């Protein structure tokens, strides 16, 4: 079913200006600019924007609120025999700037081709057998028909109300569509969903690092600007009312720039954590309201014994947590090629209302995950659990959620959010991506490129 969800119409091509790390970084070789650009946020968008500006000779500084770079790319070390990705955990497709960064890093990587299992009608069914299940077939037909919808924009939930679907089919659709997009069926826009699938060009491959972390990829890719990054510097205000832009941090230290790129996550802007003077235009505030970003919780569990199958990479138990992945599938130690030993972790991910429920539980959310898995695997999860870790992105002070998704009636919102103000304040970050790649690392990087290009063009 996931192949149905991620498949793309033939004929789409990747925008040439954003397609690769190997595109021309020196966009304006004869540029002469004596001013300064400050980038707020050292996630993928901010890092890429700063990198492009630096490569073109611009004096650039990155101000990052936390004590690390990467944003929603973050690794958990020493939990098992390889780094675990607490945020973004795979590269979506091989036609992207992030894939190129992984390839150029020379780290070993592979494509996820592990087996997928579902719990349907009380039985554990492999994906190859799922088409014989009535609920699975019904959900698959909905996914095939959905791109053909041309009526007024409605939520996925309203669309599905017109279909004779079982609760089991609805659970599958929530797992494959809503949870995948970071929200619930009753909040996700049909038009926004269809537009994203039509515009996506990165490909359907799911690329995973074998021994290293995506944080290490960023360290390599953006090493030329490492000295330009100032950490532990949350910005609380941006004043662009006069000639220079003045930024003030939480310690009341000020920074001056000629231009600023704001790349913080959408909830930080929505909550007004950064005040702007003059205030942001009303249309930009309305655009923010049209884009959602919900709670997200990932539960990591290490077990003394693999009970889900050595070749299994994904499990759908049909419980409160829509999906479990086995990040150890395909992993190898630097010293040992024993794949079975490393497939000893399951990660449950819940977004939207399910994520909010788990967020309220804190570490007790592990019990919910064990209940799901025990029902599917006859109590073996509780029996073999040795360690757990809960990553709650909705409680992360400078993130506050998963990634953005289109709400009903949000057409054009991302373009407005991405638009610059007075040729001084520019915006980047995955939520500003208007070509379908919101919610992805490469989408964030592409918006950083776009914002940097806008600045370079304005000063050339």
DOVEXTOR-102349 format. One line per 5 residues: number of its first residue (from 0); for each residue x, y, z of N, C-alpha, C. Coordinates in steps of 0.05 Angstrom, whole numbers. Example, Ala and Ser with C-alpha at 12.3 -4.5 7.8 and 13.67 -1.06 7.14 Angstrom:
0> 264,-114,156,246,-90,156,264,-66,156  257,-45,142,273,-21,143,258,1,157 $
end
This chain:
0> 17,-24,0,0,0,0,17,25,0  40,24,14,57,48,14,67,55,-13  71,35,-31,79,41,-58,57,57,-72  32,50,-67,10,65,-78,10,93,-68  15,97,-43,14,124,-31,36,142,-42 $
5> 60,130,-47,82,147,-54,87,148,-84  71,133,-100,76,133,-129,70,160,-141  83,166,-163,81,193,-175,73,190,-205  58,209,-215,52,208,-244,77,210,-261  76,198,-284,99,200,-302,102,228,-313 $
10> 127,235,-319,131,260,-333,141,283,-315  142,278,-289,151,300,-271,181,300,-270  193,323,-271,222,326,-270,230,343,-247  255,339,-238,264,354,-214,273,382,-223  265,402,-207,274,430,-213,304,431,-214 $
15> 315,440,-236,344,438,-239,360,455,-220  349,477,-211,364,495,-194,366,484,-166  349,465,-158,349,455,-131,356,426,-129  363,413,-151,363,384,-151,386,371,-138  408,384,-133,432,369,-125,452,387,-110 $
20> 466,373,-92,488,387,-79,510,394,-99  509,380,-122,530,384,-142,522,405,-163  499,419,-159,493,441,-176,512,464,-169  512,485,-186,531,506,-182,524,522,-156  542,520,-137,539,535,-112,547,564,-115 $
25> 567,569,-133,576,597,-138,558,610,-159  535,619,-149,515,629,-167,521,656,-179  535,673,-163,542,700,-172,572,705,-167  588,695,-185,618,696,-181,629,723,-178  616,744,-190,627,771,-189,613,788,-168 $
30> 601,776,-149,585,790,-129,602,807,-111  594,831,-106,608,849,-87,587,860,-67  588,850,-43,568,858,-23,582,862,4  581,886,14,595,892,39,578,888,64  553,879,60,535,876,83,537,849,96 $
35> 518,843,114,518,818,129,490,806,129  489,779,128,464,765,130,465,747,155  443,748,170,440,730,193,419,709,187  425,685,193,405,663,190,397,654,218  371,654,223,360,646,249,352,617,247 $
40> 367,599,260,361,571,261,382,555,245  393,534,258,413,517,245,402,489,239  377,487,230,366,463,219,376,460,191  364,441,176,373,435,149,370,460,131  348,474,134,343,498,117,363,520,123 $
45> 367,526,149,386,547,156,415,541,149  423,516,153,450,508,146,454,510,116  435,501,100,439,502,71,439,531,61  421,548,72,421,576,64,448,589,70  458,585,94,483,597,102,506,586,85 $
50> 505,561,78,526,549,61,527,562,34  504,565,21,503,577,-5,512,606,-5  504,621,16,513,649,18,543,650,22  553,633,39,582,633,45,598,626,19  588,607,3,602,599,-21,602,622,-41 $
55> 583,641,-38,582,664,-56,595,689,-44  610,685,-23,626,707,-12,611,726,6  587,718,15,572,735,33,580,731,62  582,752,77,587,750,106,562,740,119  562,716,130,538,704,141,543,693,169 $
60> 523,696,186,524,685,213,498,670,218  501,647,232,478,631,239,474,632,269  450,639,278,443,640,306,424,617,312  433,598,329,418,574,335,410,574,364  385,568,370,374,569,397,385,548,415 $
65> 391,524,404,399,501,421,429,498,422  438,476,434,467,471,437,477,452,415  462,450,393,470,432,372,459,443,345  468,431,323,456,438,297,440,414,287  424,419,267,409,397,255,379,399,257 $
70> 369,414,277,340,416,279,327,389,285  309,380,267,295,355,271,311,331,261  337,335,256,356,313,253,372,311,278  369,289,292,382,285,318,386,255,322  410,248,332,416,219,336,417,212,365 $
75> 410,187,371,412,176,397,434,155,396  456,160,410,479,141,410,478,124,435  492,102,434,496,84,457,470,71,468  449,70,451,425,56,458,427,27,448  439,24,425,444,-2,413,470,-1,397 $
80> 474,-19,378,500,-20,364,503,0,342  485,18,338,486,38,316,471,63,325  475,86,313,460,110,321,431,107,312  413,116,330,384,116,324,376,144,317  360,147,296,351,174,287,326,181,303 $
85> 328,202,320,305,210,336,285,226,320  294,238,298,276,254,281,275,241,253  284,256,233,284,245,206,301,220,206  289,197,195,303,172,197,309,159,170  302,172,148,309,162,122,309,184,101 $
90> 323,179,79,323,197,56,300,189,38  282,207,31,259,201,15,266,205,-15  275,184,-28,280,185,-56,309,193,-62  318,186,-86,346,190,-94,350,215,-111  328,228,-118,330,253,-134,327,277,-116 $
95> 346,280,-98,344,302,-79,371,311,-70  372,336,-60,396,348,-49,406,333,-24  388,322,-8,396,307,16,409,280,8  397,267,-12,410,242,-21,438,247,-31  441,269,-46,468,276,-56,488,281,-33 $
100> 478,294,-12,495,299,11,504,272,24  485,253,26,491,227,37,512,213,20  507,214,-6,525,200,-25,553,212,-24  555,238,-23,581,252,-23,596,247,3  581,241,25,594,236,51,610,210,51 $
105> 605,193,31,618,166,29,611,147,52  590,153,66,579,135,86,564,113,71  566,88,82,551,66,70,521,69,75  505,64,55,476,66,58,463,44,42  437,41,46,422,19,32,393,27,30 $
110> 378,13,14,350,18,10,334,-2,27  314,8,41,297,-9,58,279,-27,40  285,-52,41,268,-72,26,259,-94,45  258,-88,71,249,-108,90,219,-114,87  211,-135,101,183,-144,100,166,-127,117 $
115> 140,-124,109,121,-110,125,98,-128,133  90,-125,158,68,-142,169,46,-125,180  21,-135,178,-3,-122,188,-17,-141,207  -31,-130,227,-50,-146,242,-78,-139,232  -89,-158,218,-116,-155,206,-134,-179,213 $
120> -158,-172,222,-177,-193,231,-164,-212,251  -147,-201,268,-135,-217,289,-112,-234,281  -103,-231,256,-81,-248,246,-58,-230,236  -34,-241,238,-10,-227,228,-7,-235,199  -8,-215,181,-8,-220,152,15,-205,140 $
125> 31,-219,123,53,-206,108,41,-190,85  56,-170,76,46,-153,55,38,-168,30  53,-189,24,47,-204,0,20,-218,1  10,-223,26,-15,-236,30,-38,-217,35  -32,-191,38,-52,-172,48,-74,-167,28 $
130> -68,-170,2,-89,-164,-18,-112,-184,-17  -109,-205,-3,-131,-224,1,-149,-215,24  -142,-194,38,-158,-184,60,-176,-162,51  -202,-164,58,-222,-146,49,-216,-117,57  -208,-113,82,-203,-86,92,-179,-74,78 $
135> -159,-89,73,-135,-79,59,-141,-72,31  -157,-88,17,-164,-82,-10,-181,-57,-12  -199,-53,7,-216,-29,7,-199,-4,11  -180,-5,30,-163,18,35,-145,23,11  -136,3,-3,-119,6,-27,-135,20,-49 $
140> -160,13,-52,-176,25,-73,-181,55,-67  -184,62,-42,-187,90,-35,-162,105,-43  -139,95,-37,-114,108,-44,-111,111,-74  -120,92,-89,-119,94,-118,-138,115,-129  -162,118,-116,-182,137,-126,-177,165,-117 $
145> -164,169,-94,-162,195,-82,-151,216,-100  -129,211,-116,-119,232,-133,-138,241,-155  -159,226,-160,-179,233,-180,-200,253,-170  -200,258,-144,-220,276,-133,-216,304,-142  -237,317,-151,-235,345,-162,-256,364,-150 $
150> -269,355,-129,-289,372,-117,-277,393,-99  -294,407,-83,-284,427,-65,-266,415,-44  -248,430,-33,-229,419,-14,-243,411,12  -239,387,20,-250,376,45,-228,360,59  -234,352,84,-214,336,99,-216,307,89 $
155> -195,292,94,-194,264,87,-217,249,101  -223,257,126,-244,244,141,-271,248,127  -277,273,118,-302,278,104,-303,263,78  -281,261,64,-280,245,39,-286,216,45  -275,205,66,-278,177,72,-306,170,82 $
160> -320,191,93,-348,186,101,-366,177,79  -357,183,54,-373,176,31,-367,147,21  -347,134,34,-339,108,26,-349,87,47  -358,64,38,-367,43,57,-343,28,68  -330,39,88,-305,28,98,-308,17,126 $
165> -294,-5,132,-294,-16,159,-275,0,176  -278,-4,202,-259,9,221,-230,0,215  -227,-24,207,-200,-34,201,-188,-20,177  -205,-15,156,-195,0,133,-188,29,141  -204,41,158,-199,69,167,-173,70,183 $
170> -168,49,199,-143,48,214,-119,47,195  -121,30,174,-99,29,155,-95,56,141  -116,69,133,-114,94,119,-102,116,138  -109,115,163,-97,133,182,-67,129,184  -59,103,184,-31,97,186,-15,106,161 $
175> -26,100,138,-12,105,113,-13,133,103  -35,147,109,-37,175,99,-34,195,121  -52,195,141,-52,216,161,-27,216,178  -19,193,189,5,191,206,29,198,189  30,189,164,52,195,146,55,224,142 $
180> 32,239,141,33,268,137,34,283,163  36,269,186,40,283,212,15,291,226  -9,280,219,-33,290,231,-55,269,231  -81,278,231,-104,260,232,-120,263,206  -137,243,201,-154,244,177,-172,268,176 $
185> -182,277,200,-201,299,200,-188,326,197  -162,328,196,-148,353,193,-134,356,166  -127,334,154,-111,335,129,-129,342,105  -120,361,89,-134,370,65,-131,350,42  -153,343,30,-152,326,6,-137,340,-17 $
190> -144,365,-21,-130,380,-43,-100,383,-37  -93,388,-12,-65,391,-5,-50,364,-8  -63,343,0,-51,316,-3,-46,310,-32  -67,313,-48,-64,307,-77,-43,324,-91  -43,350,-83,-23,368,-95,5,359,-88 $
195> 10,351,-63,36,343,-55,45,318,-71  28,298,-74,35,274,-88,40,280,-118  25,299,-129,29,306,-157,55,320,-162  64,336,-143,88,353,-146,114,339,-138  112,319,-121,137,307,-111,153,294,-133 $
200> 179,299,-132,196,289,-153,221,274,-143  223,270,-117,247,259,-106,250,229,-110  227,216,-115,228,187,-119,216,172,-95  213,146,-97,199,130,-77,218,114,-59  244,115,-65,263,99,-50,265,109,-21 $
205> 270,90,-3,274,96,25,303,89,32  320,110,34,349,106,38,356,110,67  372,90,77,380,90,105,410,87,108  422,100,127,451,97,132,455,71,147  477,57,140,482,31,152,495,33,180 $
210> 513,51,183,528,52,208,530,80,220  524,101,204,528,128,214,501,142,217  502,167,225,478,183,230,476,206,210  452,216,206,448,239,188,461,264,200  463,265,226,478,287,238,506,289,228 $
215> 519,266,224,546,265,214,547,274,185  526,268,170,525,277,142,524,308,142  508,320,159,507,349,160,534,361,169  547,348,188,573,357,197,593,359,174  592,339,156,611,339,133,602,360,113 $
220> 577,359,106,567,377,85,571,407,91  567,413,117,568,442,125,592,449,141  613,433,140,638,440,154,649,467,147  646,476,121,657,502,115,645,526,130  622,522,142,609,544,156,607,539,187 $
225> 621,518,196,619,512,225,627,535,243  646,551,234,655,574,250,636,597,249  616,595,232,597,617,229,572,613,247  571,591,261,547,583,276,551,590,306  532,605,317,532,611,345,509,596,358 $
230> 515,578,376,494,562,389,484,575,415  463,563,427,452,573,452,444,603,450  432,610,427,425,638,423,397,640,412  377,637,429,349,639,421,343,669,415  332,674,392,325,701,384,296,707,393 $
235> 292,729,406,265,736,416,253,759,401  268,775,387,256,797,371,273,804,347  259,813,326,272,821,301,259,848,293  276,869,294,267,896,287,278,904,260  261,907,240,270,914,213,258,941,205 $
240> 252,958,225,239,983,220,257,1005,208  284,1001,211,302,1021,201,321,1009,181  343,1022,176,362,1012,155,372,985,160  383,980,184,394,954,192,372,938,206  374,912,204,357,894,219,371,888,246 $
245> 356,892,268,368,887,294,354,863,307  369,843,314,359,819,327,368,820,356  350,811,374,356,810,403,352,782,413  371,772,428,368,745,439,357,745,467  354,721,479,342,719,505,358,732,527 $
250> 384,736,522,402,749,541,404,779,535  387,789,518,386,817,510,410,827,495  426,808,484,448,816,466,436,821,439  446,841,425,436,849,399,456,842,377  445,838,353,460,831,329,449,847,306 $
255> 466,858,289,457,874,266,463,859,240  445,863,221,448,851,195,434,868,174  442,864,149,427,878,127,403,862,118  406,835,121,384,817,113,383,794,133  360,782,137,356,760,156,340,738,142 $
260> 348,713,147,332,690,138,321,676,163  295,675,166,283,661,189,275,633,181  286,613,196,282,585,189,271,569,212  260,582,232,251,567,256,226,551,249  220,529,264,196,513,258,170,530,260 $
265> 150,521,246,125,536,244,112,543,271  111,524,291,99,531,316,112,554,331  138,557,327,153,579,340,143,605,330  138,607,304,126,631,292,97,635,301  82,614,301,54,616,308,50,625,337 $
270> 68,616,355,66,623,383,76,651,389  87,664,369,98,691,373,123,691,390  138,669,389,162,668,406,183,688,396  181,696,370,198,717,360,179,740,353  183,763,365,167,786,358,180,802,335 $
275> 164,812,317,174,827,294,164,856,296  182,874,289,175,903,288,185,914,261  166,923,244,137,922,246,127,893,248  102,890,257,90,863,260,88,850,233  88,824,232,85,809,207,58,816,194 $
280> 58,818,168,33,825,153,11,805,160  -14,814,160,-37,798,166,-39,773,148  -32,777,123,-34,754,104,-14,732,111  8,739,122,28,719,130,18,704,155  5,718,173,-6,705,197,-29,686,189 $
285> -45,695,170,-67,677,161,-55,653,147  -34,656,132,-21,634,119,-11,613,139  1,623,161,10,605,182,-13,588,193  -36,601,196,-59,587,207,-69,565,188  -63,568,162,-72,549,142,-54,525,140 $
290> -32,525,155,-13,503,154,-12,491,182  -15,465,184,-15,452,211,12,440,217  16,435,243,39,420,253,31,409,280  29,383,282,17,370,306,39,356,322  29,344,344,46,330,363,59,306,349 $
295> 82,298,358,97,275,348,113,262,370  109,236,373,124,221,393,135,195,380  161,190,386,173,165,377,183,150,402  175,125,403,182,107,426,202,86,416  226,87,428,247,68,420,248,46,441 $
300> 248,21,432,248,-2,451,269,-22,442  287,-29,459,307,-50,453,298,-75,468  302,-97,453,293,-123,464,316,-143,465  314,-161,484,335,-182,486,332,-203,465  310,-204,452,306,-224,430,288,-211,409 $
305> 295,-217,384,278,-208,361,255,-227,359  230,-217,362,206,-235,360,189,-227,336  197,-207,321,181,-197,299,192,-207,272  215,-220,272,226,-231,247,251,-216,238  272,-231,232,297,-219,225,296,-202,199 $
310> 277,-209,181,275,-194,156,253,-174,156  242,-169,179,219,-150,182,230,-122,187  219,-102,171,227,-74,176,204,-57,186  179,-66,181,156,-49,189,133,-67,198  119,-57,219,97,-72,231,74,-52,236 $
315> 49,-60,228,25,-44,232,6,-60,250  6,-55,276,-11,-71,294,-40,-63,296  -46,-38,286,-74,-29,288,-82,-18,314  -63,-10,331,-69,1,357,-66,32,357  -62,44,380,-61,73,382,-36,84,368 $
320> -15,68,367,9,75,352,7,63,324  5,79,303,-1,69,277,21,51,264  46,56,271,67,43,256,91,38,274  104,15,271,129,8,284,149,1,262  173,11,265,195,5,247,218,-8,261 $
325> 232,-25,247,255,-39,258,280,-26,246  292,-6,259,314,9,247,339,-8,243  340,-31,257,364,-48,254,364,-66,230  341,-66,215,341,-82,191,362,-72,171  380,-89,163,401,-81,144,425,-69,156 $
330> 425,-65,183,448,-53,196,471,-73,199  495,-62,199,519,-79,204,538,-63,222  550,-78,240,571,-66,256,596,-62,240  613,-44,248,638,-40,235,656,-64,238  651,-80,258,668,-103,264,654,-130,261 $
335> 628,-129,256,613,-154,256,590,-152,236  588,-171,218,567,-170,197,542,-186,205  538,-190,231,515,-205,241,491,-187,240  473,-190,220,450,-173,217,430,-178,240  427,-203,248,407,-211,267,411,-197,294 $
340> 436,-194,302,442,-181,327,432,-152,328  434,-139,305,427,-110,305,397,-105,300  382,-125,292,353,-121,289,340,-127,315  346,-111,335,336,-116,362,321,-92,374  314,-73,356,300,-48,365,275,-44,348 $
345> 253,-36,362,229,-27,348,224,2,356  214,18,336,208,46,341,179,50,333  163,59,353,135,66,347,133,96,343  119,104,322,116,133,317,86,140,315  78,160,330,50,169,330,50,199,327 $
350> 35,209,306,32,237,302,3,246,306  -2,272,307,-29,281,310,-40,275,337  -66,268,338,-80,264,364,-68,240,379  -59,220,365,-46,197,378,-20,206,391  -5,223,377,19,233,388,14,250,413 $
355> -8,266,412,-15,283,435,-22,266,459  -36,243,454,-43,225,476,-18,214,489  0,205,472,25,194,483,42,215,497  41,240,487,56,261,499,47,266,527  21,265,532,10,269,559,19,247,578 $
360> 25,224,567,33,201,584,62,202,592  78,216,577,107,217,582,119,189,578  136,181,597,149,155,595,130,132,598  106,137,609,86,116,610,75,108,583  82,124,562,74,117,535,85,90,526 $
365> 108,82,538,120,57,531,100,34,537  84,36,558,65,15,564,44,12,542  36,34,529,18,32,506,30,17,483  56,23,478,70,9,456,72,-21,462  79,-27,487,81,-56,494,54,-70,492 $
370> 33,-56,498,6,-69,496,0,-75,467  6,-56,449,2,-61,420,17,-86,411  43,-87,418,60,-108,409,54,-134,422  47,-134,448,40,-158,462,16,-172,449  -4,-155,441,-28,-166,429,-21,-180,402 $
375> -2,-168,388,5,-178,362,24,-202,364  41,-202,385,63,-222,387,61,-238,413  37,-242,423,32,-260,446,49,-254,470  50,-229,478,63,-221,503,93,-220,502  105,-223,479,135,-225,478,148,-198,481 $
380> 134,-176,475,146,-150,478,153,-144,507  134,-147,524,139,-142,553,160,-162,564  159,-186,555,177,-206,564,207,-200,558  211,-189,534,239,-185,525,249,-156,525  232,-137,534,241,-110,535,265,-106,554 $
385> 286,-92,544,309,-87,561,314,-57,566  305,-40,547,310,-11,550,290,4,532  283,28,541,265,44,524,273,74,526  264,89,506,270,117,505,247,131,490  237,153,501,215,167,489,225,194,479 $
390> 222,199,452,228,225,440,202,239,434  196,260,449,172,275,445,178,302,433  175,304,406,181,328,392,162,351,399  138,345,408,120,366,415,128,380,441  145,367,457,155,379,482,183,391,478 $
395> 194,388,454,220,400,448,216,430,446  229,445,464,224,474,467,225,490,441  243,483,424,247,499,400,238,485,374  221,465,378,209,451,355,179,450,357  169,437,378,140,437,385,123,421,365 $
400> 134,400,354,117,383,336,133,367,316  119,355,297,131,337,278,140,353,253  123,357,234,129,372,210,102,382,199  103,399,180,79,413,171,61,396,153  36,402,152,17,389,134,-4,409,125 $
405> -17,403,102,-37,422,92,-64,419,105  -75,440,116,-102,440,127,-122,447,105  -147,441,110,-168,448,90,-168,478,84  -169,485,59,-170,513,51,-143,527,52  -121,512,51,-94,524,54,-80,530,28 $
410> -95,529,6,-82,533,-20,-68,561,-21  -43,561,-29,-27,585,-31,-14,594,-5  -20,580,17,-9,589,43,21,588,44  33,567,33,62,564,34,77,585,18  65,592,-5,78,614,-20,78,640,-5 $
415> 56,646,9,54,671,25,74,670,48  75,647,62,93,644,84,122,647,75  128,638,51,156,639,41,164,667,30  145,684,25,151,710,13,167,728,31  185,743,19,203,761,34,188,787,42 $
420> 197,800,62,186,826,71,207,848,67  200,867,51,217,891,48,245,885,39  249,863,25,276,855,17,295,854,41  284,849,64,301,847,88,297,821,103  272,813,106,266,789,121,257,767,102 $
425> 272,745,102,266,722,84,259,698,102  245,680,90,235,657,105,242,630,91  251,611,106,256,584,96,249,564,117  251,538,110,242,517,128,222,500,113  219,475,121,203,456,106,174,466,102 $
430> 163,481,122,136,491,120,132,512,97  154,523,87,152,542,65,156,530,38  158,503,37,162,490,11,136,487,-3  133,498,-27,108,497,-41,107,479,-65  127,461,-67,127,442,-89,125,413,-80 $
435> 111,409,-58,104,382,-49,123,369,-30  147,381,-26,167,367,-9,168,379,20  146,391,29,144,398,57,146,372,74  155,375,99,157,352,116,181,334,110  200,343,94,224,327,87,249,344,92 $
440> 271,330,96,297,343,99,305,357,73  302,343,51,310,355,26,293,379,19  267,378,27,250,401,23,259,425,38  268,420,63,278,442,79,304,454,67  321,436,57,346,445,45,340,462,19 $
445> 320,453,4,313,467,-20,303,496,-14  288,498,8,279,525,15,302,543,25  322,531,37,346,546,44,360,557,20  361,539,0,373,547,-26,357,570,-38  331,567,-38,313,587,-50,316,615,-36 $
450> 317,615,-9,320,640,5,347,653,0  368,636,-1,395,646,-6,396,658,-34  383,644,-53,383,654,-81,369,681,-83  346,684,-68,332,709,-68,349,732,-59  364,727,-37,382,747,-27,404,754,-47 $
455> 416,733,-58,439,738,-77,429,753,-101  405,747,-110,394,761,-133,389,791,-127  380,795,-102,373,823,-94,397,841,-91  420,829,-86,444,845,-81,464,844,-104  457,829,-125,475,826,-148,474,851,-166 $
end
